[in-house]
């Protein structure tokens, strides 16, 4: 049995879960999410509505993998509608900054052009200041994917550390060219 899959998902107060045939719907104060689990997985809501359990039909490798995955995805939905997931990004570099124009995030990160990224539906993007970006969403996958897309525009480089990094991310610094290390 999967250690993760066999644990029931506890549903906190203020969150409602409904299982309708092939989909799981979660409603909470911060949003509504739905998920269609793999047909092999059986999702059952407890009679009191306070927990959700996932079962698998047999011990085939694919079903064992899907068991824990399905349970984790449902758990992340329940957590997200109660308290949204958040990723913080930091922009480092002289003249590097970010601006928010409606649902477009404009990044000025050392290129000739300003890079504009459209903030997807269900994701909230805020700028506490010009060099910090905060991405929030009840959907963990959307939050992480948009944060990764923002970081991908200009990942931190290893010589000066300029670029976009996750808050608290350590970038290993490389030594530059040594003076007089070779040649004539």
Helices and strands as residue ranges (DSSP letters): E 9-10, E 16-20, E 23-28, E 31-35, E 42-45, E 51-55, H 61-82, E 85-92, E 97-101, E 104-108, E 115-118, E 124-129, E 132-137, H 140-153, E 163-166
